[in-house]
């Protein structure tokens, strides 16, 4: 099982890589079955095909699903930057921006997403609530992100622009 400290270090590394526009991931952070959920909808259901199609699952799950999503986000917001406001693990912190355990196999935290939307030049600054549900082996089994609907719609629109 991952410790809160090792999970925090991995989360910070993912953020660092994203901000450097690298698609690397810490070893074992996601396994090939990791599911990504955006505002309650599993990512594979958002791709316009059968969510049980093996090709869709291959694109939407695990490290490939993360990379597919990260590239789409970086296309929509070319100068996208992600920050985790708290740099310390505080397992009892009531503040929604801090990293905290939410049970024996989950971590909750918030991220700040900022950048300029493609096409409109509009600045985007929004909070994303994240819950990582861990497998028994300590990798992320489910990554749930919740973002304000209006911000998500702006990202979707910008993603479609050349």
Residue pairs with C-beta under 8 A, 6 or more apart in sequence:
1 105
1 134
1 136
1 137
1 138
2 10
2 134
2 138
2 139
4 89
4 91
4 99
4 101
4 107
5 89
7 107
7 132
7 134
8 89
8 99
9 26
10 26
10 29
11 84
11 99
11 107
11 109
11 132
12 84
12 87
13 26
14 25
14 26
14 29
15 82
15 83
15 84
15 111
17 23
17 24
17 25
18 70
18 74
18 80
18 82
19 81
19 82
21 74
23 66
23 67
23 70
23 71
25 63
25 66
28 137
28 138
28 139
29 139
29 140
30 62
30 63
30 65
30 66
30 139
30 140
30 143
31 62
31 135
31 137
31 139
31 140
31 141
32 61
32 62
32 63
33 61
33 62
33 141
34 61
34 62
34 63
34 65
34 66
34 139
34 140
34 141
34 142
34 143
35 42
35 43
35 44
35 60
35 61
35 65
35 141
35 142
35 143
36 42
36 43
36 60
36 61
36 65
36 66
36 69
36 142
36 143
36 145
37 43
37 142
37 143
37 144
37 145
38 46
38 145
38 146
38 147
38 152
39 145
39 146
39 147
39 149
39 152
40 146
42 51
42 60
43 60
43 61
43 65
43 69
44 51
44 56
44 57
44 59
44 60
44 61
45 51
47 56
47 59
47 60
49 55
49 56
50 56
51 57
51 60
58 64
59 65
59 68
60 68
66 143
72 159
73 80
73 155
73 159
74 80
75 118
75 158
75 159
76 117
76 118
76 155
76 156
76 158
76 159
77 113
77 115
77 116
77 117
77 118
77 124
77 155
77 158
78 115
78 116
78 118
79 115
79 116
80 113
80 114
80 115
81 113
81 114
81 115
82 111
82 112
82 113
83 111
83 112
83 114
84 97
84 99
84 109
84 110
84 111
84 112
85 97
85 98
85 110
85 112
86 93
86 95
86 97
86 98
86 99
86 109
88 98
88 99
89 99
89 100
90 98
90 99
90 100
91 100
91 101
92 100
93 99
93 100
96 110
96 129
97 109
97 110
97 127
98 109
99 107
99 108
99 109
100 107
100 108
100 109
101 107
101 108
102 108
102 131
105 133
105 134
105 135
105 136
106 131
106 132
106 133
106 134
107 131
107 132
107 134
108 129
108 130
108 131
108 132
109 129
109 130
110 127
110 128
110 129
110 130
111 127
111 128
111 130
112 125
112 126
112 127
112 128
113 124
113 125
113 126
113 127
113 128
113 147
113 151
114 123
114 124
114 125
114 126
115 123
115 124
116 122
116 123
116 124
117 123
117 124
117 154
117 155
117 157
117 158
118 158
118 159
118 161
119 157
119 158
119 161
120 154
120 158
122 154
124 151
124 154
124 155
126 147
126 148
126 151
127 147
127 148
128 145
128 146
128 147
129 145
129 146
129 147
130 143
130 144
130 145
130 146
131 142
131 143
131 144
132 140
132 142
132 143
132 144
133 140
133 141
133 142
133 143
133 144
134 140
134 141
135 141
147 155
